[in-house]
Amino acid sequence: MRVVQEFFLLGAMRIDLACIVICDPAVALERYLKFNPTKHQGSTTNLDVIKLLLECNFESYEELRGCFPQLVVLDTTDLKQEAMVKRAREIMIQALEKKIHTAY
């Protein structure tokens, strides 16, 4: 895993924005099952695995945020779909505005 992470970080300073999108595991599972026609949890789409993935995302963020200020966490737990898109758009626009201001 460390080798893969290092490979992806080689050009990370050229990335303007990277979002880690997170959600409460119970809400994430509810959203998944809402759009899953079978309504069954899978081997990677169950509460235990989702909790583990959330922990991994937080660990990655904590490890990388000091070196990569363009890394942002977007918590969608309390957001409806339209609000998620709006917040993501706001984050992207802020990153673009920051890049423009630092270029001049």
C-alpha positions as CSV (number, residue, x, y, z in Angstrom):
1,M,0.0,0.0,0.0
2,R,2.8,2.4,0.8
3,V,4.4,1.9,-2.6
4,V,1.1,2.7,-4.3
5,Q,0.6,5.8,-2.1
6,E,4.2,7.0,-2.9
7,F,3.6,6.5,-6.6
8,F,0.4,8.6,-6.6
9,L,2.1,11.3,-4.5
10,L,5.0,11.9,-7.0
11,G,3.1,14.6,-8.9
12,A,0.8,15.7,-6.1
13,M,2.1,19.2,-5.9
14,R,0.8,19.8,-9.4
15,I,-2.7,19.0,-8.2
16,D,-4.8,22.0,-7.4
17,L,-7.4,20.3,-5.3
18,A,-8.0,16.8,-3.9
19,C,-11.2,16.0,-1.9
20,I,-11.6,13.2,0.5
21,V,-15.4,12.7,0.5
22,I,-16.6,11.1,3.8
23,C,-19.9,10.2,5.3
24,D,-21.1,8.6,8.5
25,P,-21.0,4.8,7.8
26,A,-24.7,4.3,8.6
27,V,-25.7,7.1,6.3
28,A,-23.4,5.8,3.6
29,L,-24.9,2.3,3.8
30,E,-28.4,3.7,3.8
31,R,-27.6,5.7,0.6
32,Y,-26.0,2.7,-1.0
33,L,-29.0,0.5,-0.3
34,K,-31.4,3.1,-1.5
35,F,-30.0,2.9,-5.0
36,N,-29.1,-0.8,-5.0
37,P,-31.8,-2.8,-6.7
38,T,-31.1,-6.0,-4.6
39,K,-31.1,-4.1,-1.3
40,H,-28.3,-6.5,-0.1
41,Q,-25.1,-5.6,1.6
42,G,-22.0,-6.8,-0.2
43,S,-18.6,-7.9,1.0
44,T,-17.3,-4.4,0.6
45,T,-20.6,-2.5,1.2
46,N,-21.4,-3.4,4.7
47,L,-21.2,-1.3,7.9
48,D,-17.9,-2.8,9.1
49,V,-16.0,-2.2,5.8
50,I,-17.5,1.3,5.5
51,K,-16.3,2.1,9.0
52,L,-12.8,0.8,8.2
53,L,-12.7,2.9,5.0
54,L,-13.7,6.0,6.9
55,E,-10.9,5.4,9.4
56,C,-8.4,4.9,6.5
57,N,-9.6,8.1,4.9
58,F,-9.1,10.0,8.1
59,E,-5.7,8.5,8.6
60,S,-4.6,9.4,5.1
61,Y,-5.9,13.0,5.6
62,E,-4.0,13.4,8.9
63,E,-0.8,12.0,7.4
64,L,-0.9,14.1,4.2
65,R,-2.6,17.4,5.1
66,G,0.6,19.0,6.4
67,C,2.4,18.4,3.1
68,F,-0.5,18.9,0.8
69,P,-2.6,22.0,1.7
70,Q,-4.8,21.3,-1.4
71,L,-6.2,18.3,0.3
72,V,-9.7,18.9,1.6
73,V,-12.3,16.8,3.5
74,L,-15.9,17.0,2.4
75,D,-18.2,15.5,4.9
76,T,-21.5,14.7,3.2
77,T,-23.3,13.1,6.2
78,D,-25.8,15.9,6.7
79,L,-26.1,16.9,3.0
80,K,-28.7,16.0,0.5
81,Q,-27.5,15.2,-3.0
82,E,-28.0,18.7,-4.4
83,A,-26.3,20.2,-1.4
84,M,-23.3,17.8,-1.9
85,V,-22.9,19.0,-5.4
86,K,-23.2,22.6,-4.4
87,R,-20.6,22.3,-1.6
88,A,-18.2,20.4,-4.0
89,R,-18.6,23.2,-6.5
90,E,-17.9,25.8,-3.8
91,I,-14.7,24.0,-2.8
92,M,-13.6,23.8,-6.4
93,I,-14.2,27.5,-7.1
94,Q,-12.4,28.5,-3.9
95,A,-9.4,26.4,-5.0
96,L,-9.4,28.1,-8.4
97,E,-9.7,31.6,-6.9
98,K,-6.8,30.8,-4.6
99,K,-4.7,29.7,-7.6
100,I,-5.6,32.8,-9.6
101,H,-4.7,35.1,-6.7
102,T,-1.4,33.5,-6.0
103,A,-0.5,33.6,-9.7
104,Y,-0.7,37.4,-9.7
